[in-house]
Amino acid sequence: MLRKAVTTVLLLTLFVLPTTASQEERARVITAESNRCEDNSSYFDLIDTETRGELLIFIARLGDGELNRSLNWRRLHNIREYFTYVREVPAHNVVVAEGEPVKGRGRVEVFAKGRLFAVFTVGRAEDLSGAGCEGGRSWRFYPWRKSPAVPAVRTSSKASG
């Protein structure tokens, strides 16, 4: 009888503990405050791994002192390109939207599986890093970023002569 009771308790423990741990695992929200390219890229990959096949919703919010809405769209463009091009998430599984401004740093929130999954914060007027960490310029990411000033070459439409 004692042996049966111990066996029952052990079996219950084996089945209940993994369920509790997995619920805690599901409830955690990834919070990335550094906006370092390599860190964000790793988080993007983790999000893709844990949400493969799910609908991903990205909401960009301007922070204190940010007024230009195109900054939100640039941040959204970069994260959408990363997921659809690099991680090959089907475009119909990626939704982007602009949210209300927030106090403090700007942010991009990621919703998946019906809950807030991750929050990436960015400094004033910063792009969301994580795309193109290799340091080269990629035509795919940061499409509206101004390139370094290049001296203008003046040409005259009049023939000199």
Secondary structure as UniProt FT lines:
FT   HELIX           2..27
FT   STRAND          30..32
FT   HELIX           37..51
FT   TURN            52..53
FT   STRAND          56..61
FT   TURN            64..65
FT   HELIX           69..81
FT   HELIX           82..86
FT   HELIX           91..93
FT   STRAND          94..98
FT   STRAND          106..112
FT   TURN            113..114
FT   STRAND          115..122
FT   TURN            124..125
FT   TURN            133..134
FT   TURN            143..144
//
